[in-house]
Structure formats: C-alpha cells, structure tokens
Amino acid sequence: MSPDAQSQPMEQLRQLWKHRWIVISSVALALCLDALWVLRQPKVYAATAVLQFEPNPPRPLGRQVEDLDSSGVGSYWNIRSSTSTCSETSTTASAAPATPCAG
C-alpha cells in the first residue's frame, strides 16, 4: 500500500473528529425525529386464531377401546348433574310416579 492510500482514511477520520459535534447532533436529531414519528403512529393490536374441532376424530384402535378417566373429574360432574336433575324432579312433581332417581 502506498503512503497516500493510508493517509486518506486517516484524513477522513480527522475531519470527522474535527466536526464531531455536527455528526453527533445530526444523529441525535435523526433519532428524535424517528422516535417522534414512531410514537405518533396509531397502535395496532391484531391477533388471529384458528380453532379446529373434529366431531368424529379418527380412532386407530377402533370403537372397542374405552375412555380412561383416572382423574375422576368426569364422574364428579356426571353425578352432580344427575343429582341436581333428580332433586329438581322430586320438588316439582308432587304426585309423580316412581322416578329413576329413587333407586
């Protein structure tokens, strides 16, 4: 490399350093204008979701496989629904024939 090619970048750096306040203020002004523009933009919140429900899901093991509910949550709600239905039936029908809930 020639000495002239090496002095050219150094000269550019000296000029930038000499006028550093102009460079700093220009960058600061650009950042402030950008921030002002961004803050004035309307806020847009958007989301999309797809809910897919298949009423008859594939059964690779066939229909002979029973559902296993080890948590007991499903049976609790079934019993509660049955109990509330029986109590409503017994209070509304004073002379009702034998109900399935009596057993």
Phi, psi and omega in degrees: 000141181278156179298331180291324180290329179282330183282337182296311177296325179295322179294320177296319177296321177297320180293318177297318180293323180296322181251036185298327181291328176292318179294313181296316181292325177295317179294317179297318178297318179297318179295319179294318179294320177296316179297318178298317179296317181294318182290336180274350180288143177292142180282129181241117176246120182221143176212148176230147178216147176237123178250117181249127180236127179247108185294332179238081182292156179296143179240091183294338181262002178091179183272356182280349182278128180273153175286136178255115179244090183279345183282335181082000182293317181297319180291326177300312182290326176295316179294317181298316179297316180295319181295316181293324178294318180295319181291324177293321180294317183289332179277332183273330182254103184287318181247048183282147173293175182308128182261156177293345182278344186292340187277000000 
